[in-house]
Amino acid sequence: MAKARPRHRKSSKLTRRAGRRRPSLPHNFGFLLHPMSLEDVAKKYKIATKVSPKVVGTVLKRRRPFVIARISGVKSLTGVRAPGRFGVVPLLPEQFLTLDEDFVIDKVVKACKVCAKDGARIVGLGAFNALVGDGGRAVAQRAGVPVTTGNTYTVAVALEATRKAAEEMAIDLGSSTVAVVGATGSIGGLCARALAPEVGRMVLLGRNAERLADVAKHVRALAAGDVTTGTDVRSGVRQADVIVTVTGAAGAVIEPEDIRPGAVVCDVARPRDVSEKVAASRDDVLVIDGGIVEVPGNVNFHVDIGLPKGMALACMAETMILALEGRYENFTLGKEISIERMTEIEELAKVHGFKMAGFRSFERALDAADISLIKSNATRRLARV
Ligand SMILES: NC(=O)c1ccc[n+]([C@@H]2O[C@H](COP(=O)([O-])OP(=O)(O)OC[C@H]3O[C@@H](n4cnc5c(N)ncnc54)[C@H](OP(=O)(O)O)[C@@H]3O)[C@@H](O)[C@H]2O)c1
C-alpha cells in the first residue's frame, strides 16, 4: 500500500523563520491582528473572492496563526528602539463571536506563542483578540508571554480626541448629553467613568440592562450630572450631543438617522460601529475614528493597516510603549481598567514621544476647513428644523 504522503502545511516565510526560536532581544514586541472582513482576507488570498463566504470561513478556521510582517523603525525620544511583528489570528469578527470560545482562545494563545518564538517579549491583543476569555485573561494564563489588550491607552487617546472634537464643534461638555455605547465593556466602562465628572448628562448604552445598571452605579459615584441607561442603542444616541461608541459588534450599530445635527461621534470600535452610510449622507455631523496615534521614529509596518505612514492604533501603541519601557507585564486585562493606569500610560506615552494623531473620519484626514464646513452645515440644518 502506498505510504500516505505527509501533508504539507503552507506557511509564510516569516512563520517558518519564527518556528526557529529567535533570541529574545529586549524591547521586542508582537501585535495580533485578524481580518476584519472578507475583503481583508482577499488581500492575502485572492481566491477568497471566487469562493463562497462559508468556504472562506471553513478554510480560515483550519489555518494556523502566523507572522505576517515585521515592524521596524519604532524609536523612542529616549533613543531606545523596539522591533516588532504582526501575528495573525485567521478568524473573521463573526467567527470570534460565534465559534466555541475555547477554540478561539486556543487560536489566540497559539498566535501569542508564534510571536514569542519570533522574539516578542510582550504581545498586544488587537481588536477581537482582546475580547475573548474575559478581556484577555484566559489568553494571558496560557500564552507564556506577557500580553496586553491595549485598551488603557486606547481610552486615553479616544477621550483626548473626543474632548478636542467637542471643542472644535463648540460643544460645551459640561452642559451636554454624552452617550457611551458599549458602556459595559472594558473600553466603554473606563470612558464612562473618566468622562462622568465633566459632562452635563450621561447615557450608558449596551445590550444587557443588568450589567448596565451595575456600571451605572460606579459612574454615578463620579458623575457631575444625571446618569441613565438604555438597551435601545439607536434611540439612546439620538439624545446625545457627543457619542463615544465602542461595542464589540460585528457590524454597524449607528445609522445616519440616529445622529443629531452638529453632534460629535468618536468611533473607537474595530470593525466600526458607525455605518458607512453616515459618511455619504450626513455632512452635518463630526464622526472621528477614535484611538489613532502618531508613533515616534520612522515606523514601517511592512503591511497595510489602513492608516497613513507613521500612525498606529492606540492599542498597538500601548504594546510599543510597554516594550520601549521594558515593562514585560500583563498591563491591561479584563473589563475593569483603572483611571490611575490610564494616567500612567499617558505619562509613559509622552516620555517616549507618542501622541494623538490629527482627526480622521472614515479613514480620511480632516482639516480645519472640513470641520468648519460641518459646523455651518449643522447650523443650517438646525435652522430648518
Ligand atoms: N481603536 C483602537 O485602538 C481599539 C483598541 C482596542 C479595541 N478596539 C475595539 O473596541 C471595541 C470594544 O473593545 P472592548 O475590549 O471594550 O470590548 P468588550 O469589553 O467586549 O466590550 C464590548 C461592549 O460592546 C457591547 N456590545 C457588543 N455587541 C453589541 C451590540 N451588537 N450592540 C450593542 N452593544 C454591543 C457589549 O455589551 P454587552 O454587555 O451586551 O456584552 C460591551 O459593552 C472592539 O470593537 C475592539 O476591536 C479599538
The ligand as an SDF file (V2000), in Angstrom:
LIG
                    3D

 48 52  0  0  0  0  0  0  0  0999 V2000
   -9.2440   51.9450   18.1550 N   0  0  0  0  0  0  0  0  0  0  0  0
   -8.4400   51.1910   18.8730 C   0  0  0  0  0  0  0  0  0  0  0  0
   -7.2340   51.4260   19.0330 O   0  0  0  0  0  0  0  0  0  0  0  0
   -9.0200   49.9940   19.5830 C   0  0  0  0  0  0  0  0  0  0  0  0
   -8.2600   49.3690   20.5790 C   0  0  0  0  0  0  0  0  0  0  0  0
   -8.7900   48.2810   21.2400 C   0  0  0  0  0  0  0  0  0  0  0  0
  -10.0780   47.8220   20.9180 C   0  0  0  0  0  0  0  0  0  0  0  0
  -10.7820   48.4300   19.9500 N   0  0  0  0  0  0  0  0  0  0  0  0
  -12.1560   47.9930   19.6190 C   0  0  0  0  0  0  0  0  0  0  0  0
  -13.0320   48.4080   20.6750 O   0  0  0  0  0  0  0  0  0  0  0  0
  -14.1840   47.5690   20.7070 C   0  0  0  0  0  0  0  0  0  0  0  0
  -14.5300   47.1720   22.1330 C   0  0  0  0  0  0  0  0  0  0  0  0
  -13.4520   46.5760   22.7830 O   0  0  0  0  0  0  0  0  0  0  0  0
  -13.5570   46.1360   24.3460 P   0  0  0  0  0  0  0  0  0  0  0  0
  -12.2610   45.4650   24.6770 O   0  0  0  0  0  0  0  0  0  0  0  0
  -14.0290   47.2570   25.1840 O   0  0  0  0  0  0  0  0  0  0  0  0
  -14.7100   45.0250   24.2520 O   0  0  0  0  0  0  0  0  0  0  0  0
  -15.6650   44.4240   25.3860 P   0  0  0  0  0  0  0  0  0  0  0  0
  -15.0500   44.5830   26.7250 O   0  0  0  0  0  0  0  0  0  0  0  0
  -16.0610   43.0600   24.9610 O   0  0  0  0  0  0  0  0  0  0  0  0
  -16.9440   45.3640   25.3260 O   0  0  0  0  0  0  0  0  0  0  0  0
  -17.8070   45.3740   24.2340 C   0  0  0  0  0  0  0  0  0  0  0  0
  -19.0620   46.1610   24.5940 C   0  0  0  0  0  0  0  0  0  0  0  0
  -19.9000   46.2030   23.4450 O   0  0  0  0  0  0  0  0  0  0  0  0
  -21.2110   45.7840   23.7970 C   0  0  0  0  0  0  0  0  0  0  0  0
  -21.8030   45.1510   22.6250 N   0  0  0  0  0  0  0  0  0  0  0  0
  -21.3630   44.0440   21.9720 C   0  0  0  0  0  0  0  0  0  0  0  0
  -22.1370   43.8040   20.8990 N   0  0  0  0  0  0  0  0  0  0  0  0
  -23.0820   44.7880   20.8780 C   0  0  0  0  0  0  0  0  0  0  0  0
  -24.1620   45.0870   20.0200 C   0  0  0  0  0  0  0  0  0  0  0  0
  -24.4340   44.3210   18.9530 N   0  0  0  0  0  0  0  0  0  0  0  0
  -24.9040   46.1900   20.2800 N   0  0  0  0  0  0  0  0  0  0  0  0
  -24.6430   46.9720   21.3520 C   0  0  0  0  0  0  0  0  0  0  0  0
  -23.6200   46.7290   22.2160 N   0  0  0  0  0  0  0  0  0  0  0  0
  -22.8660   45.6510   21.9800 C   0  0  0  0  0  0  0  0  0  0  0  0
  -21.0150   44.8420   24.9720 C   0  0  0  0  0  0  0  0  0  0  0  0
  -22.2130   44.7950   25.6770 O   0  0  0  0  0  0  0  0  0  0  0  0
  -22.7500   43.5100   26.4790 P   0  0  0  0  0  0  0  0  0  0  0  0
  -22.7020   43.9020   27.9250 O   0  0  0  0  0  0  0  0  0  0  0  0
  -24.1200   43.3320   25.9910 O   0  0  0  0  0  0  0  0  0  0  0  0
  -21.8670   42.3560   26.1270 O   0  0  0  0  0  0  0  0  0  0  0  0
  -19.9000   45.5740   25.7120 C   0  0  0  0  0  0  0  0  0  0  0  0
  -20.4220   46.6460   26.4380 O   0  0  0  0  0  0  0  0  0  0  0  0
  -13.8790   46.4350   19.7330 C   0  0  0  0  0  0  0  0  0  0  0  0
  -14.5040   46.7370   18.5130 O   0  0  0  0  0  0  0  0  0  0  0  0
  -12.3800   46.4990   19.5700 C   0  0  0  0  0  0  0  0  0  0  0  0
  -11.9550   45.9650   18.3220 O   0  0  0  0  0  0  0  0  0  0  0  0
  -10.2980   49.5230   19.2850 C   0  0  0  0  0  0  0  0  0  0  0  0
  1  2  1  0
  2  3  2  0
  2  4  1  0
  4  5  1  0
  4 48  2  0
  5  6  2  0
  6  7  1  0
  7  8  2  0
  8  9  1  0
  8 48  1  0
  9 10  1  0
  9 46  1  0
 10 11  1  0
 11 12  1  0
 11 44  1  0
 12 13  1  0
 13 14  1  0
 14 15  2  0
 14 16  1  0
 14 17  1  0
 17 18  1  0
 18 19  2  0
 18 20  1  0
 18 21  1  0
 21 22  1  0
 22 23  1  0
 23 24  1  0
 23 42  1  0
 24 25  1  0
 25 26  1  0
 25 36  1  0
 26 27  1  0
 26 35  1  0
 27 28  2  0
 28 29  1  0
 29 30  1  0
 29 35  2  0
 30 31  1  0
 30 32  2  0
 32 33  1  0
 33 34  2  0
 34 35  1  0
 36 37  1  0
 36 42  1  0
 37 38  1  0
 38 39  2  0
 38 40  1  0
 38 41  1  0
 42 43  1  0
 44 45  1  0
 44 46  1  0
 46 47  1  0
M  CHG  2   8   1  16  -1
M  END
$$$$
